[in-house]
Amino acid sequence: MKTKFPALFVLLSVLFSFSVYAQEDESDEDVPVSSEKTASENEDASAGDPKNDAGAAETKVSAKKDKMRTDPYLKMDYYPVKKLTLKSDKVRISLMKNTYSFNIYAVDEAGNAVPVLSSYDDSSSSFISAMIGKSEYRLNREAGVTAEVRQMDKRCQIAYRIPETVQVTVDFMPLASVKGQENDMVKVTVYTTNISKKNIDISLKALLDTILGENTECHFITGSKLKVSKEVMFETMREEKWLLTSNGKTSAQFIFAGKGISDPVQVTLANKDLLSASSAWRPKVSFDRSFSSVTAYNNSAINVNWAPVKLAPEETKENTFYIAVGTDKNEPKGEAFLKSLGFEDVVVENEEKDDENIPPEVEKFDEIVVPDEDKPLKRTEITVESPAKQTGVDFIVPPVTDKQLDLEYIQNLIDRINSLNSDPNLVDRSEVRRLNAELDAILEKIRQKK
């Protein structure tokens, strides 16, 4: 009698050798698909044309051929899934359909995956936004936008659609910074397609909620070796080239200038809650303000604005940047990657100039209080004694709102003041004076209610 074990063993060996796990729309089970590198990926990483990779998917996932779809605008083949994790050497990419969110992970020698972006609430604090005319659409589950997670060969996508208006497809492709070595970078390409029947004006921006440098003295280091520990804005990244954030062991390098990379019209480093809550399309900055707010200590993020474009029906525009990772105390190799591309031959895709590109004025505005997502608030019983009344302040204390009378809010305000006063290297006297004035106003309001 013939045994079937050899065939079963071969099948299991093939399945366990795969390194992409995707969840189909009709099933809750993980389905493995290969994500091996090819020589062509390393030979011309800057090209990375997904249209040329579509045919490879058929050979890897022929069993699901009947479920393959083709994007009618980008002409790319893909498989729709509910969620997807793409593992490729030193990088891991996760896409979540339920929250319309994404994240990048750095994988160390021990196999531990360290998130580059905040992973709170399925990483939903990082997102892409689109400005169409005068209307802003945040591409997440709250904005009436639909999304589709796409499994492809050697890459993955999440496609957002504003019905009958625009499709924004974010494409993630792992690659190696140095030819022949392990994949340690992700090329991010954002395809913006006009799916309406008329010309439209559209701008894109990305908010990236970084976390690696938040517990260090220096949140970011630029390509010109500028150390950033307070709010700052760059009108172009052609000189700085990249932003490095690190916790000393794991690092991430966000590359915004170089051959084939879209030159932003503004890159802002600021408190994540301020950036997220800001009503200004291009954030207005207060130079040298700290990355902290009343409820969020050292919570920094990157906001990237690209130039507006005019799209005819079915026309597509691309914006590209890279994220390189370093693990086990090794720095990312983004600089070597740029040199291999020929950095001096910069391809500037966003050169359009208009009123929106005028550098924003410096704005002195109040801190926006938004609960921090990565640092849950600690509820405690508090007893507050009124401090000595401050006089001679050179700013106006705004009226106290009901939200500021909440005990949790007051406790966080006191903790923030104590934190600033406890470290001479971090203390910002003007901020301490403003917070103390706010606390005085709150306590006065409480006394009036008694």
C-alpha positions, 0 to 999 in steps of 0.5 A, spaced: 500 500 500 502 506 498 503 511 503 501 519 502 506 521 507 511 524 503 506 528 499 503 531 505 510 532 508 512 536 501 506 540 502 507 542 509 514 544 507 512 549 502 506 552 506 511 553 512 516 556 508 512 562 506 512 569 510 506 573 508 500 572 512 493 575 509 486 574 511 481 573 506 474 577 506 471 570 506 475 567 511 478 568 518 484 563 517 491 566 515 493 564 508 500 564 507 503 567 500 511 567 499 515 574 499 522 572 497 526 577 494 528 577 487 534 580 484 531 585 480 528 588 486 535 590 488 538 592 482 533 597 481 529 599 487 528 606 485 523 603 480 519 598 483 514 599 478 508 594 481 505 594 474 511 589 472 510 585 478 503 583 478 504 577 473 508 574 479 502 573 484 499 568 479 504 563 480 505 564 487 497 564 489 494 560 483 489 557 488 486 563 489 486 565 481 478 566 481 479 571 487 484 575 483 482 583 482 485 588 477 485 595 479 481 599 473 486 605 474 493 602 476 492 596 472 495 592 478 493 585 480 491 583 487 487 579 492 482 583 497 484 581 504 481 583 511 488 584 514 495 582 512 502 582 515 508 582 510 514 579 513 521 580 509 527 580 513 528 586 517 522 589 516 514 587 517 508 591 514 501 590 517 495 593 514 488 593 518 482 594 514 477 595 520 481 601 522 484 603 515 491 603 518 498 601 517 504 600 521 512 598 519 516 594 524 523 593 525 525 586 526 531 584 530 536 578 530 532 575 535 526 576 531 522 581 535 518 586 531 519 593 534 513 598 531 516 604 528 509 608 529 505 608 534 501 601 535 495 604 539 488 602 537 491 598 531 496 604 529 490 609 527 494 615 530 498 615 523 494 616 517 494 620 510 489 626 509 487 629 502 485 636 501 480 636 495 478 643 493 477 646 500 474 640 503 479 635 507 478 628 508 482 624 513 483 617 510 480 613 516 474 609 518 471 616 521 471 620 515 466 616 510 471 613 506 472 606 504 478 602 504 481 595 501 487 591 503 490 588 498 495 582 497 500 582 492 507 579 490 512 582 494 508 588 496 502 590 499 497 596 499 491 599 502 487 603 497 482 608 500 476 611 496 472 617 497 466 615 493 466 618 485 471 623 487 478 620 489 482 613 490 488 614 494 492 607 494 498 607 499 503 601 496 508 598 501 514 594 498 520 591 502 527 592 499 534 592 501 538 598 502 545 595 500 544 590 494 545 583 495 543 584 503 537 583 507 531 587 506 531 593 511 527 598 508 520 600 505 518 604 499 512 607 500 508 610 494 502 614 494 498 613 488 492 619 487 487 617 482 481 622 480 476 617 479 471 623 478 468 625 471 471 632 472 478 635 473 480 636 481 485 640 485 488 635 490 493 635 496 496 630 500 499 630 507 501 624 511 501 624 519 506 619 522 506 618 529 513 616 531 515 613 538 522 611 538 525 617 540 520 619 545 524 617 551 531 620 549 534 627 549 533 628 542 527 626 538 530 626 531 536 627 527 537 630 520 541 628 514 545 635 516 546 632 523 541 637 526 539 634 533 531 636 534 528 636 541 523 641 540 518 643 534 521 645 527 519 646 520 522 645 514 520 648 507 524 643 503 528 636 505 533 637 499 538 639 505 536 635 511 534 629 506 532 624 512 530 624 519 532 619 524 529 617 530 532 612 535 531 609 542 538 607 542 537 600 540 532 600 534 532 606 529 528 608 523 530 613 518 524 617 514 527 619 507 524 625 504 529 627 498 533 623 493 533 621 486 525 618 485 523 621 491 517 626 492 520 633 494 515 635 500 513 643 500 513 642 508 515 637 513 513 639 520 516 636 527 511 637 533 507 634 538 502 629 535 496 631 538 497 638 536 498 636 529 492 631 529 487 636 531 490 642 527 485 645 523 490 648 518 492 644 512 499 646 513 501 646 520 503 653 523 509 652 528 511 655 534 519 654 533 522 651 539 516 649 543 517 642 546 513 636 544 509 636 550 502 638 551 498 638 558 496 630 557 502 628 552 509 628 555 514 628 549 509 625 544 512 627 537 510 626 530 512 628 523 507 631 518 509 631 511 505 636 506 506 635 498 504 640 493 497 640 490 496 638 483 490 638 478 488 631 476 484 630 469 479 624 470 482 617 471 489 621 471 494 618 477 499 622 481 505 619 485 508 621 491 514 617 494 518 616 500 522 611 504 523 608 511 529 604 513 530 601 519 536 599 524 536 594 529 541 591 535 544 598 535 545 598 528 544 605 524 539 604 518 543 605 511 539 610 508 544 614 506 548 609 503 542 607 499 541 614 497 548 614 494 547 608 490 541 612 487 545 618 485 543 623 490 545 629 486 541 627 481 534 629 485 528 628 481 523 633 484 516 631 483 512 637 486 515 643 484 508 647 483 508 654 486 502 657 489 499 661 495 499 655 499 506 654 498 508 661 502 511 659 508 506 659 514 507 665 519 509 663 526 503 662 531 503 663 538 497 659 540 494 655 546 496 648 547 490 643 544 489 638 550 487 631 547 488 625 551 495 621 549 494 614 546 500 611 548 500 613 555 493 611 558 491 617 563 492 615 571 486 616 575 488 618 582 484 621 588 487 628 588 487 634 593 489 641 590 491 647 594 491 653 591 498 656 589 500 663 590 497 667 585 501 669 580 501 676 577 504 680 571 503 675 566 504 677 559 499 673 556 491 672 556 489 666 560 483 663 556 476 662 559 476 655 563 471 650 560 468 644 563 473 640 560 478 643 565 474 642 571 475 635 570 479 632 576 483 627 571 485 634 567 487 637 573 491 632 576 495 631 569 496 639 569 499 638 576 503 632 574 505 636 567 508 642 572 511 638 577 515 634 571 517 640 568 520 643 574 523 637 576 528 637 570 532 643 569 534 641 562 527 640 560 524 646 564 521 651 559 519 657 564 514 660 559 510 654 559 510 653 566 508 660 567 502 659 563 500 652 566 500 655 573 496 661 570 491 656 567 491 652 574 490 658 578 484 660 573 481 653 574 481 653 582 478 660 582 472 657 577 472 651 582 471 656 588 466 660 585 462 654 584 462 652 591 
